[in-house]
Amino acid sequence: MRNVIIKPNLCYYWNASTGETTDGRVVCSVIRYLRDRISDGVNITVAEADASAMRTKYAFKILGYEALCKSEDVSLINLSEGAVSQRTATVGASELTLPFNEVLLNTDLVVNVPKLKTHNFVGMTCAMKNIFGAISKPRKYDYHGNIDNVIIAANKIVKSGITVVDGLIARGSCPKRLGVVIASDNVLANDYVAAKLMSFNPNSVPYLRLGAKEKLGQIRGLKVVEDGVKMAEVIKSFPHYSHRMHSLSWGMQLKLLNLYGKISGDVLPPFLEQ
């Protein structure tokens, strides 16, 4: 194994203390672990793609990833730049074609390093949604109308070899220090456990239910090894919120913001546009 890509979640310019972006300390630990287990000569690249309201080149600098990668002597790339290929995956009866950077497509191993957090549109987000974030198209908001199918297609095209979830500070109704790390070699099983930790019924999360139907991973007979922490304690500590009530509130806020935009002529951030 010569080439490894580490994909953190850098969805915006929020510091890791907000619980929104992957803590650089987790990525640094993954880098050192890979060198210890594979070899000092393994080629490691930390990679992220632009988002609707975030440009990776700025996030790398603001969130300390430029300094981290320089210190650890690893590469740093923007997945929205360079050679991009269109790849197709079948989900149910539909074919979806998505753009991905060839560096990501041709690597020997993808190490998925997402956050443990809730999400405005899909309820919860973890490893599978983090691969959605690797799509090379910056304006991913365009996919939100078909987001469950797109998440599954993305994970069929780009397969996570190892997942290491940053739950040092988790994000629910508010950021909260949990001090938890989840590791798995099964992206679907990982997100099933993450959902339970956040008190979601995994079968009620549409893209997890679809992922099971599409056989993205094995969830029957799932074994969880609790090393130094109990799931029950994490579930109790997680800052829960009602996704239904949040969706209603968020929808009302979007309508008011769009009304404001029409009246004032002001420009709304892309991820707020309807």
C-alpha positions, 0 to 999 in steps of 0.5 A, spaced: 500 500 500 503 506 497 497 511 497 492 513 502 487 519 502 485 522 509 478 525 508 476 530 514 469 534 514 471 541 513 464 543 511 465 551 513 470 555 516 468 553 523 473 551 528 473 544 531 471 547 538 464 548 535 463 540 533 462 542 526 469 540 523 474 535 524 479 536 529 486 536 527 488 532 532 484 526 530 487 527 523 494 528 526 493 521 530 491 518 524 497 520 520 502 517 525 498 511 526 498 509 518 506 510 518 506 506 524 502 500 521 504 501 514 511 504 513 514 511 514 514 512 506 507 511 505 504 517 501 499 520 505 494 526 502 489 530 506 483 532 502 477 536 502 472 539 496 469 545 496 462 546 498 456 551 497 458 556 501 466 554 503 472 554 499 477 549 501 483 553 500 481 558 505 478 552 510 485 549 510 488 555 512 483 558 517 482 551 520 490 550 521 490 544 516 496 547 512 500 548 518 498 541 520 500 538 514 506 541 513 508 539 520 507 532 519 510 532 512 503 530 508 500 533 502 494 537 502 489 537 496 483 540 494 478 535 491 474 540 486 481 542 483 485 538 478 483 532 474 476 530 475 472 524 472 465 522 472 463 516 475 456 512 475 453 508 480 446 504 480 441 506 486 435 502 486 432 503 478 436 509 477 443 511 475 447 517 478 453 520 475 457 524 480 464 528 479 470 525 483 477 527 483 482 522 480 486 522 486 481 520 490 478 515 485 485 512 484 488 511 491 489 505 495 486 507 501 481 512 503 481 513 511 474 517 512 475 522 518 468 525 519 464 528 525 459 526 530 453 531 529 446 532 527 444 535 520 439 540 518 437 536 512 438 529 513 437 529 521 444 526 522 451 526 519 457 522 519 461 517 515 457 516 509 455 524 508 462 525 509 463 522 502 458 526 499 462 532 501 468 529 497 464 530 490 468 535 486 462 539 484 462 545 489 455 547 489 452 540 492 446 544 495 443 542 488 443 535 490 439 536 496 433 534 492 435 527 491 440 527 497 439 520 500 440 517 493 446 521 492 449 519 498 449 512 497 451 513 490 457 517 492 459 511 497 458 506 492 463 510 487 468 512 493 469 506 498 471 508 505 477 503 507 477 505 514 473 510 518 475 514 524 469 518 527 471 525 531 467 525 537 471 529 541 466 535 541 460 533 538 454 537 535 447 536 537 442 542 540 449 545 542 457 543 541 459 538 547 465 535 549 464 527 549 471 525 548 469 519 543 472 516 537 469 511 533 473 506 528 470 501 523 472 498 517 464 498 515 461 505 513 454 503 514 455 499 520 459 505 523 453 510 521 448 505 524 452 506 531 453 513 530 446 514 529 444 510 536 449 514 539 445 520 537 439 517 539 436 516 532 433 510 530 438 508 524 432 505 520 428 512 521 434 515 517 432 514 510 439 514 507 441 509 512 435 505 510 437 505 503 444 503 504 442 497 508 437 495 502 443 497 497 448 492 501 453 498 502 455 494 509 453 488 514 449 490 519 446 484 522 450 481 528 454 488 529 459 487 534 461 494 538 467 494 542 466 499 548 474 501 549 474 505 556 467 508 554 460 505 555 455 507 549 449 508 554 453 513 557 455 517 550 447 516 549 445 520 555 451 525 554 449 527 547 446 534 546 439 531 543 434 535 539 428 534 535 429 533 528 422 534 526 422 541 530 428 543 528 426 542 520 420 546 521 424 552 524 429 551 519 424 551 514 420 557 517 427 561 517 429 559 510 422 562 508 423 569 512 430 569 509 428 568 502 422 574 503 428 578 506 432 577 500 426 579 495 424 585 499 431 588 500 435 585 494 440 582 498 444 576 496 443 570 500 449 565 501 448 559 496 446 554 501 440 558 504 437 559 497 431 555 495 
